[in-house]
Amino acid sequence: MKSVELGNATGPLADYAAAIEEGPVVVTKRGRPVAALIPIRKADLESVLLSVNPRFQAIIKRSRSEYKRKGGLSAEELRARLAKE
């Protein structure tokens, strides 16, 4: 893993993006991580944006909690039902 202090990150973004082939590049500010460049494989932009959206994450957390409490259809059951239609 490579780390770069924000104030020292003066190279072109393309250089940092190329470096992620060897592992994540963590950007730090005063020694604390503030961002990371990681490779994204087999994902579209919408999926990436939703994965870091706090409101969407809250919906998922609430849904999982409710599923554990009340039960419901698993993802596999839902897919099977949709495939029949």
PEZI-V126946 format. One record per helix or strand. SS is the DSSP state (a for helix, b for strand). FROM is the first residue (numbers start at 0). TO is the last residue. If there is no record, write none. Layout:
SS_FROM_TO ; SS_FROM_TO
This chain:
b_1_4 ; a_5_7 ; a_12_21 ; b_24_28 ; b_31_36 ; a_44_50 ; a_53_69 ; a_74_83
